[in-house]
Amino acid sequence: MNGQQLQFSEPAPGTVSIAAGEAAKADGMAAAAANTTVEWADACAAAIEEMARRGDVFQAADLIAEGLVDEPDSPNRWGPAFLRASRAGVIEAAGVQQSRRATVHRSLCRAWQGTAAYRNGAAA
């Protein structure tokens, strides 16, 4: 094949499954959450709440840059932390941005913002 990669015009049947992808994501997030220290999870939740109160759009790298939380032992810890805050109504997705973390070479990451309800409730 002279060094070229084999290309298919369409995925082979059964190789792409949105449901399987979502299940794998949920399993991975559950495993990451189960292996996260309570201390880091609590510090990260407080950091997310602080950024949410400010009302600015932010990403995980901003929590570290602001000195609100330390880098986790694994980048897999971020997902469950943001998912919990999102489900609790603290934050909502605000698009995607290039990551400001040098270790990920400016790959795309989710951006977040405090919900209006949380910001109003936090100000009370």
N, C-alpha and C positions, 0 to 999 in steps of 0.2 A: 504494500500500500504506500510505498515511498514517503513515510512519515506523516501522512495526512490522517486526520481523525475521521472515523466513519460518521456520517451525518444521516439522520432520518428526517424526512420532511414533516412527519408528525410523530408524536410519542406512540410507542407501541401500546396496544390496548392493555389496560391493567397496570401500567407503570406510573401513572399519575392519578393520585386520589386525594382530593381535598380533605375528605373525612379522615383518611389515614394520616395526612399531614397535621391536621388539627389534633388528632389523638396523640400523636408523637410529641407535639408541642406541649400539650397538657401534661403528659407523663414527664417530660423533661423539666417543666416548670415545677411540678410537684416534687420531683427528686431534688431540685436545686433548693426549694423552700425548706424541705425536710433537713437538708444538710447545712443550712445557714445558721450561724450562731444567733441567739436571741439578742445579744448585745449589738451586733451589727444591724440586725433587722430593725431593732428599736431606734438606733441612731439614724438609719436610713429613712425610716418612716417620719421621724422628727424633721429631718432635712427636707424631705419632699413637702411636708406640711408648711415649713418655713418658706420655701420657694413658692408654693401655691398661694400663700397669703400675700406675697408681693405682687402677684398678678402678671408677672413677666412670663414669656415663653422660655422654657428651659429644657435641658437634657441632663442625662446622668453626669456628664463631665462637669457641669456647672455646680453640682453638689460638692464635688471634690475641690474645684477651683475656689469656691466660697468658703472652704474649710468647714463645711457642715458635716461631712462624713468622710471616713477614710476609704481608700480603694478596697474593694472586697478581695478576698482570696481567689475568687473566680468571677469572671464577667457574667457567668450564668446567674449570679445573685441578683442582678438588676431587674430582670424580667418579673420575677415574683413580687418584688417590692413595688414596682410601678403598677402591676396588675392589682395588688391589694388596694393601693391608694385610688386607683381608677374605679374599682368596684365599690369602694366606700364613698364615692362622690367627692373626693378631695381634688382630683385632677381629671382632665379630659385631654384627649389627643389634640394636638395643635399642628399637625402636619409632620413632615420629616425635614431633617437638616443634615448637613455633613457633620459628622462627629468632630468635636474639638479635641478628642483624645488622640494623642500622637501614636499610641500603640495600635490603633485600628486604621491608620492611614486615610483618615477623612471619609470612611465609609458612611453610608446613610444610616441614620438612627431616628427613632421616634422623638418628636418634640412634644412637650406637655405644657399645660397651663392650669392654674387653679380654676376650679369651676366658680362661676359667679355665686352660686349658693354657698360654697365653702368660704369664699372670701367675705361675703356678707355676714355669715355666721361667725367667722373667726374674728371679725371686727367688732362684733357685739360684746 
